[in-house]
Amino acid sequence: MSTETKAPAQAEPPQLGKANLLARIALIGVLLAAAVGTFAYLGGWFSPNELTPARFVDGFDQVNGVHSGFRRNHAKGVGVSGFFESNGNGVRLSEAVVFQAGRVPVIGRFSLGGGQPYAADKPDTVRGLGLEFSLPNGELWRTAMINLPVFPFRTPEAFYEQMLASKADPQTGKPDPTKMKEFLARHPETAQALTVIKGQPISSGFDNSTFHGLNAFRFINAAGISIPARWLLTPLQPFEAADTTSSPQDKSYLFEALIAQIHRRPLRWQLNVILGQPGDPTHDATVAWPAGREQVDVGTLTLDRIESDETSAATDINFDPVVLPAGIAPSDDPLLSARSAVYSQSFTRRAGETKQPPAITPADVRKGE
């Protein structure tokens, strides 16, 4: 035990103590000002032209109108649930528990793109599928996919610019063709992506649609090896081409067909992971990787239950694409952080609004039983 004794502390002279106190207060003031300034910058207060999540969601409201309680995009939809059965093939690619052989529960939502919750179904409207995998270790994996092979926009700014340009003219009910032409002239990557999209055959329904993750991610395996990856869901239901020559009689015909199909039998998709090679772009979702890239079948998604947005647990899920398990990480794609922030802003707004009845009601779901 030490026998040292400490000399009694000497009190500061009154003037020095006061000066130190004032210095501390001044330092706290500087730190608070810096913090407030940071939040102000992030909120776009000092730069009114900055594209913030709030401004992005305002754009959806400006183009589509405000529909209380609905998602700002993919407003029309239904909830589904089922399970994912991993075959174990993904273990060499990623340490994520979801790829270990076995079954995990899944909650999801089929939807149509756009902010109009009561819009009529059309064969060429973008179809979406959001999924949440609940892993046995308590982790979640969320993904939001669409039925396009590439995404039309490279950056959040391009998406926002096109959204405003596509606002319907009150006189014609259609977008101003001049604005759209000017947008495509400024964004040749979008024009190129649209050529790829238009070259893809349209399937007859949700059940036989292929859903693409689009954005690149990083898969990290147990040895710490990282590889760029994308994924897609390939339907095990046979492809049937959509009828684009006649107008459907029922405005929710795609959802009605989906309801009837799931009541008849479970629907299944194969989850394939596409492995990137050096030089494959991970920051640009408008460009597909070469067709010859290795694809690994990692398991099967089965959806066997369907519900209205009124009763489905999926209604209150934010399908944030950066909610990822250990073993999967975001890439350098700027759309990922933007999607996460905008989804969060949209979720916060609709959570505070009075919910309106969805287009597909519980009674509609029961009709297909």
N, C-alpha and C positions, 0 to 999 in steps of 0.2 A: 504494500500500500504506500503510495507517495506521501511524503511528509511535507511537500511544498504547500505554502499558503499564498494566496493571491492578495495582492495589495488592494485595499478598498478602492472602488471606482471613484474617480473625481468628477464632481458635477461640472457640466459645461458652464462657461460664463453665460449670463443671461443673453447678451447680445449675439453670441455664437449659436446658442440654442435656438434663438428666434430666427437667425439666418438659415440654419439647417431646416427648420420647420417650413419656412417660406420656399426653400429650394425643393423640398419634398412635394409640397403642394403644387409648385410649378411643374415638376416632373409628372405628377399624376395628371395635371391638366393637359400636358403635351400628349401623354399616352391616350387619354380619353379622346382628345381631338383627333389623333391618328386613327383610333378605332372607329369613331364616328365617320371620319373621312373615308375609311375603307368601305364601310357599309353604304355610305352615300354613293361612292363610285360604283360598287357592285349593283346598287339599285338604279343606276343611271341618272342620279340627281344632278351630277355635275356635267353630264354629257347626254343631253336630251335625245341625241340620235343613236345612242348606244342600244344595241339589240339585247334587251334583258328578257328573262323568262316571262315577267309580267307583260312586257310589251308584245312578246310573241303570242301569248294567250289572248291579249287584247285584239290581236289580228284575227284570230279565229272568231272572236265575238263580232268583230266588224264585218267579216265576210259572211258568216252564217247566222248572225243574230244570237242572242243569249237564250239558251234553253235550260231552264232551271233544273239543277240536279244531274245534268248529263255531262258526259265526257265532252271535251271541246273538239276532239277528233275521234272517229270511230264511235259515234254516239249511238248508233243502232246496233244492237247485238243480243246475244243470249249466253247464259252461263252453261258450262259443261264440266264434267269431272270424270275421273277414271284413274288410270295408273300407268306408270312407265316401267317396263320390264327390261333391265339391262342384261346384255349377254356377256358382259365382262371384257369385250374387245377394246373398250375405251380406257382401260386401266393403264395401258402402256403410253397413252397420250396425256392423261391427266390424273392427278391424285384425288380429284373430286369424288366424294362418296357416291354420287349418283351413278358413276360408271362401274362401281363394283357390282358383280352379278347379284341380281335380286330385284325386288319390286318396291317402288315408292309411290305414294299417292300424288295425284295431280289435280289441280283445279285450273280451269281455263275459261276462255270467252271467245266465241266467234263473233266477228263484227264486219261491218262495211265501213270503208273510209268515208270521211266527211263529218261535218258537225250538225247534220240535219237528222234528228232522231226518228222522224216519221217519213223519211224519203222513201220513194218506191225502189225496190230492188231492181238492179240492172246487171246484165251479165258482165259488163266491162268495168263495173265499180270495183275498186281495190278491196280485196277480202283480207281480213286480219284474223290472227289466232294468237292470243296471249296465253301464256302458261306459267303456272307456279308449281315447281317440284318441291315437296316437303321431305327433306332428307332425315334419316334416322338420328343423326348427330345434332339436330336442331337447326341446321343451316337451310336456307332457301335458295332456289335458283329460279329467277324470273326471266322470261324472254318474250318479246313481242315481235311476231313475224307477219309477213304479208305474202301474197301470192305473186309477187313480181320477182323476176330473176336478178334485177339490179334496182338500186334506188335512183330516182330521177335527179336527186340533188346532192352535190358534193359537200356543201356547207350549210349550216343553219341559216345563214344570211340569204342564200339562194332559195331555200325552202320558203322563207318568209316573203321574199320579193315576189316569188311566183304565186304565193297564196293571195297576196293583195292584187296582183295582176289578173287573177282568175275570178275576181268578184264579179258577179253577174250584173250586167247593165240593166237598170230598171226598165228601159224601153224595150229591150230585146229578150231579156231573161237569160242571156248568154254572156260569157266573157267578151271583152273588147278584143277583137282579133289583132288590132294594131299593138296593143299592150303586150299580148302574148308573143307576137312576132318580135318585138323589141327585146323582150326577156330572153327568148331563145338565141337571138343574135349576140347577146352579152354572155350567154352560157352555152357554148357549143357542146360541153360535156353532157348537158341535159338533153339536147337534141339527139346526141349519139345514144344515150341511154334509152330514150323513147323509141328509137329505131329497134333496139334490142327487145324492148317490152312488146312492141306491136308485132314482132315476129314470133311471139310465143302464142300457141293456141290456147283459147280460153276453155276451161272445163265447165261442165254443166252445173256444178254445185260445189258447196263447201267440202263434201265428202271425198271428192276426187281431185281436189286442189293440192298442188305442191306448195308448201309454205317455206319461205326463205328467211334465214336470220339476217342476211345482207351484210351487216357490219362484221368486221374482223375482230377477233379476240385473241388472247394468248392462252394456250393450254400449257400447264406446267405439271410434269410428272413427278413421281416420288424421288427421282434422282436429281431434280432441279432443272431438267432440260425443258426449255421453252420453245414452243413452235406456234406460228400463226395458224389460226383455224377459223373456219366459218361452218355453219350447219344448215341443214334443210330437212324438212319432213316430207317424205315421199309416200303418197297414199297407197295402201294395199287394196283399195277399191279400184276397179277398172276405170280407165279414163273414158269419158264420153264428152264429145264436143258440145259446147253451149249452142243453143239456137239463137242466133243474132239477127234472124230475118223477120221475126214476128214479135209483137209486144205481148208480154205475159199478162194474163187476165187478173192475177192477184198481185197486189203491190208488195207482198212479203213472201213471194213464191220460193225464194232461196232458203229462207228460214223455215218455211212450212215443210219443204222437202227434207231439210236437215232433221227437223223434229221427227218426221215419220220414219226416216232411216234409222235414227238412234233407237227409236222404240222397237224397231224390227230386230236389230242386231247391233252389237258394238262396232264402232268404226275404228280402223287401225291405220297407223302411219309408221314407217321405218325412219328412225333418226340416223342420218348420215352426217359424219363430220368430214369436212373437206380440209385437207392439209395444204397449207401454203408452202411455197418454195422461195428462196432468196430472189428478190426482185418483184414478187407479187405485191401489189399495193395493199397496205393495211389501213391507209388513211382516206381511201376513196371508194365509197360504196356504189358509185356509178359504173365502176369497171368490174366485170366478172373475171375471176381467175380462169386460166386456160382449162379447157374441158378435160384434159388428160390428167389433172391433179388427182392424187390418191384420195379415195373416199372410203371411210371406215364405217361400216354398219355397227352401231353401238347399242342398238336395242329397239324396242317397239313401244309406241304410245298407243294405248287403248282408251277410247272415250265411250262410256256406256250409260251416261246420265245427262239429261239436259233440263235446264230450268230457265224461267224468265228472269230478267234483270231484277224483278221485284223480290225474288226469293233466293237468288244465287249468291253464294259467298264471294264469287268472283267480282260482283258489283263493287265491292269495297276494296278491291285489290288494285294497287297502282303497279302496273306491269313495267316497272323500272328496269331497263336492260342492264344496269350496272349492279343490281342485286345478284351477286354471284357467290358461289361456294369457293372455298380454298381449292386451288387447282385450275381455276379459270379467272383470267384478269382482262380488263379492257385493253384495247390496242390504242394506237395514236389517232384513231378516227375521231375528228371533232364532233361528229354527230352524236356520239355516245353520251358525252357530258351534257350536251345541249338537250337531248331527248330526256335524260334524267331530270334536269332542272325544269323543263317545260311540263313534263308529266306531273311533277310534284306541284307546280303552280296550278295546273288544271285540277288535280285531285283536291287541293286545299279549297279552291273556289267551289267546286261542286259539293264538297262535304258540308259547306256552310249554307247551302241553298235548300229550299224545299223541293223534294223529289217529285217529279211528275210521272204519271203512268207511262211505261215504255210501250213501244209499238207492238212488241210481242209480250202478251200477258200470260199469267199462269193458266188461264182458261185456254189460250191458244196452244200451250204446250200439252195440256191434257187431251186436246182434240186428236193428237196424233197417236195416242196410246192404243 
